[in-house]
Amino acid sequence: MFTRDKKDVEGVNWGNGESYRMLTRKDEMGFTVCHTVVYAGTESRLQYRRHLEACYCISGSGRIMSADKEHTYEVSPGVIYVLEQHDPHFLIADEGEDMHLVSVFNPPLNGDEKHTLSEDGFSQY
């Protein structure tokens, strides 16, 4: 049994926010838990080809949109979104307030992964 405080975890800037990797591969739990901050007013093109991800919103708001822009889902406190098929997607945070998410990855992240955001494609790791 152990505890970890966010203030003791160095944030990783992933382009349009910060990711505090609270649990990573080295913790040997079989999954990763992150406190993810998405900067207000940003739009990120993302995809996880080697990880499944679920994100639970704890504050702020925005939306997640499919790569083909045919499906859009509103994200606000109390909403979880799930990327169960390595879905390329747009993550959009509303203006005025950063969006905070609890993100869970399987398999676990090493902890040092970073996105390379571009308008030409979906950043992935």
C-alpha positions as CSV (number, residue, x, y, z in Angstrom):
1,M,0.0,0.0,0.0
2,F,1.2,3.5,-0.7
3,T,0.1,7.1,-1.4
4,R,1.3,9.7,-3.8
5,D,0.6,13.4,-3.8
6,K,0.2,15.4,-7.0
7,K,2.5,18.1,-5.7
8,D,5.3,15.5,-5.6
9,V,4.8,14.4,-9.2
10,E,6.5,16.4,-12.0
11,G,4.0,17.4,-14.7
12,V,4.7,16.5,-18.3
13,N,3.8,19.2,-20.8
14,W,2.0,17.4,-23.6
15,G,1.4,20.4,-25.9
16,N,-1.9,21.8,-24.9
17,G,-1.8,20.9,-21.2
18,E,0.0,19.1,-18.4
19,S,-0.2,15.5,-17.4
20,Y,0.7,14.4,-13.9
21,R,1.4,10.7,-14.1
22,M,0.3,9.5,-10.7
23,L,0.8,5.8,-11.5
24,T,3.1,4.5,-14.2
25,R,4.6,1.2,-15.4
26,K,7.2,1.2,-12.7
27,D,4.4,1.0,-10.0
28,E,3.5,-2.5,-11.5
29,M,-0.3,-1.9,-11.2
30,G,-1.0,-2.9,-14.9
31,F,-2.5,0.6,-15.7
32,T,-1.6,4.3,-15.5
33,V,-3.6,7.0,-13.7
34,C,-3.0,10.6,-14.7
35,H,-4.3,14.0,-13.6
36,T,-4.6,15.6,-17.0
37,V,-5.0,19.4,-17.4
38,V,-6.3,20.6,-20.8
39,Y,-5.6,24.3,-21.3
40,A,-8.7,26.4,-21.9
41,G,-9.5,27.2,-25.5
42,T,-7.3,24.5,-27.0
43,E,-7.9,21.9,-29.6
44,S,-5.7,18.8,-29.8
45,R,-5.6,16.0,-32.4
46,L,-4.8,12.9,-30.5
47,Q,-4.6,9.1,-30.9
48,Y,-3.3,6.3,-28.7
49,R,-2.3,3.4,-30.9
50,R,-0.7,1.3,-28.1
51,H,-3.0,2.2,-25.2
52,L,-6.7,2.3,-24.4
53,E,-7.8,5.4,-22.5
54,A,-10.7,6.5,-20.4
55,C,-11.0,10.1,-19.0
56,Y,-13.3,11.2,-16.2
57,C,-13.9,15.0,-16.1
58,I,-13.6,16.5,-12.7
59,S,-13.7,20.2,-13.7
60,G,-14.0,22.5,-16.7
61,S,-15.8,21.5,-19.9
62,G,-15.3,20.8,-23.5
63,R,-15.9,18.1,-26.1
64,I,-14.4,15.1,-27.8
65,M,-15.0,14.7,-31.5
66,S,-14.3,11.8,-33.8
67,A,-11.6,12.2,-36.4
68,D,-14.2,12.3,-39.2
69,K,-16.1,15.0,-37.2
70,E,-19.3,13.0,-37.4
71,H,-19.6,12.4,-33.7
72,T,-19.2,15.0,-30.9
73,Y,-19.7,14.3,-27.2
74,E,-19.9,17.0,-24.6
75,V,-17.5,16.6,-21.6
76,S,-18.3,18.2,-18.3
77,P,-17.8,17.3,-14.6
78,G,-19.2,13.8,-14.0
79,V,-18.8,12.6,-17.6
80,I,-16.4,9.9,-18.7
81,Y,-15.3,9.4,-22.2
82,V,-13.8,6.1,-23.4
83,L,-11.4,5.5,-26.3
84,E,-11.8,1.7,-26.6
85,Q,-10.7,1.3,-30.2
86,H,-7.5,3.5,-30.4
87,D,-9.8,6.2,-31.8
88,P,-8.2,9.2,-33.4
89,H,-10.0,12.2,-31.9
90,F,-10.1,15.9,-31.3
91,L,-10.0,17.0,-27.6
92,I,-11.4,20.5,-27.3
93,A,-11.4,22.5,-24.0
94,D,-13.9,25.4,-23.7
95,E,-12.7,28.9,-23.3
96,G,-12.4,30.4,-19.8
97,E,-11.4,27.5,-17.7
98,D,-8.9,24.6,-18.0
99,M,-10.5,21.2,-18.2
100,H,-9.2,18.6,-15.5
101,L,-9.5,14.9,-16.2
102,V,-8.6,11.7,-14.4
103,S,-7.1,9.6,-17.3
104,V,-6.6,5.9,-17.1
105,F,-4.4,4.1,-19.6
106,N,-4.0,0.4,-20.3
107,P,-1.3,-0.9,-20.8
108,P,0.5,1.5,-18.5
109,L,2.6,4.5,-19.7
110,N,6.3,4.6,-19.0
111,G,5.6,8.2,-17.8
112,D,7.8,10.2,-20.1
113,E,5.6,10.1,-23.2
114,K,4.8,13.4,-24.9
115,H,2.6,14.4,-27.8
116,T,3.8,16.2,-30.9
117,L,0.8,18.2,-31.9
118,S,0.3,19.1,-35.5
119,E,-2.5,20.2,-37.8
120,D,-1.3,17.5,-40.3
121,G,-2.2,14.4,-38.3
122,F,-3.0,12.9,-35.0
123,S,-0.3,12.9,-32.3
124,Q,0.3,9.4,-31.0
125,Y,2.3,7.3,-28.7
